[in-house]
Every structure is written in C-alpha cells, then in structure tokens.
Amino acid sequence: MGRLTTHVLDTAKGKPGSGIAVIVYRLDGGRREVARTVTNHDGRCDQPLLEGAALEAGKYEIIFAAGDYFRAQGLDLPEPLFVDEVALRFGIANTEQHYHVPLLVSPWSYSTYRGS
C-alpha cells in the first residue's frame, strides 16, 4: 500500500521543525485540499498525509507554514520574510510506492528530495 509522508528539519538550528502547519493539495485541473496536519516534536506527522485509496496518481502540492514557525521562534528577521510559505509541487506516478517528501528549511533557504 502506497503512502505520502513528510518531515521538516530546521537546518539553521539542526533540529526538527515542530509545530509547522502542513497542507496538501491535489492539482487535478484545479487545486483541491486533501490533507491538513501539523508536525510533531520530531518534525514528522503522526499519520501519513495520504495512504491507500486516498493516494491517487497525479500532481500534488504541499504547503509548509515555515514563516509562522520562524516567527514563533522569536528570531530577528526582516518583514516580509525571505522564506515564508514553502510550496513543493511533485508528481505521484505509482500509488503502490512510498513517497516521502522532506523539507530542509532555514530563514534563508530550503531544499527537498524524494526520501525513503
């Protein structure tokens, strides 16, 4: 059974990004919200974002509320933030596979990859 998961790492502090809101959209001719959660103390979500029949082949977008997380840290950052909402778009071709889409983020940069 396939699934979609994520986790967030605060690369500026070298620790998990906890308390970050995560929203998943299906991009199927429009933009439809299919999941919403918040990262836990380990920067992960307690459940897969999507799994089983809810995981359909197609294009997706995950929005991470990184800016809200950095503001809550009390950092001295300029407004508007350089990195605020992080939007990652990707495709799911095989619904039997595990798609892990992590976010490595700081107030000044971010990156992702397909994890395992």
Backbone hydrogen bonds, N-H to C=O, Kabsch-Sander energy under -0.5 kcal/mol:
donor,donor_aa,acceptor,acceptor_aa,energy
2,G,95,T,-1.0
3,R,97,Q,-1.3
4,L,50,L,-2.8
5,T,99,Y,-2.4
8,V,43,G,-2.3
9,L,103,L,-2.6
10,D,15,K,-2.8
11,T,9,L,-1.1
11,T,105,V,-2.0
12,A,105,V,-0.7
14,G,10,D,-1.7
15,K,10,D,-1.6
17,G,8,V,-2.5
18,S,16,P,-1.1
19,G,39,T,-2.0
20,I,17,G,-0.5
21,A,19,G,-0.5
22,V,37,T,-2.9
23,I,63,I,-2.2
24,V,35,A,-2.7
25,Y,61,E,-3.0
26,R,32,R,-3.2
27,L,25,Y,-0.5
27,L,59,K,-2.8
28,D,26,R,-0.9
32,R,26,R,-2.6
34,V,24,V,-2.9
35,A,24,V,-1.4
37,T,22,V,-2.5
39,T,20,I,-2.1
40,N,44,R,-3.9
43,G,40,N,-2.2
45,C,6,T,-0.8
49,L,4,L,-2.4
50,L,4,L,-1.2
52,G,2,G,-1.8
54,A,51,E,-1.6
55,L,52,G,-1.6
56,E,54,A,-1.0
58,G,92,I,-2.3
59,K,27,L,-0.6
60,Y,90,F,-3.1
61,E,25,Y,-2.1
62,I,88,L,-2.5
63,I,23,I,-2.9
64,F,62,I,-0.5
64,F,86,V,-2.6
65,A,21,A,-2.4
66,A,64,F,-1.9
66,A,84,D,-0.6
67,G,84,D,-1.2
69,Y,65,A,-1.4
70,F,66,A,-2.6
71,R,67,G,-2.6
72,A,68,D,-2.0
73,Q,69,Y,-0.8
73,Q,70,F,-0.6
74,G,71,R,-1.6
75,L,70,F,-1.1
77,L,75,L,-1.4
83,V,107,P,-0.9
84,D,82,F,-0.6
86,V,64,F,-2.4
87,A,85,E,-0.6
88,L,62,I,-2.7
88,L,86,V,-0.5
89,R,87,A,-0.5
90,F,60,Y,-2.0
92,I,58,G,-3.0
93,A,91,G,-0.5
95,T,93,A,-0.6
97,Q,94,N,-1.7
99,Y,3,R,-3.0
99,Y,97,Q,-0.6
100,H,98,H,-0.6
100,H,115,G,-0.7
101,V,5,T,-2.7
101,V,99,Y,-0.5
103,L,7,H,-2.6
104,L,111,S,-2.6
105,V,9,L,-2.7
105,V,103,L,-0.5
106,S,109,S,-2.7
109,S,106,S,-0.5
111,S,104,L,-2.1
113,Y,102,P,-0.5
115,G,100,H,-2.9
115,G,113,Y,-0.9
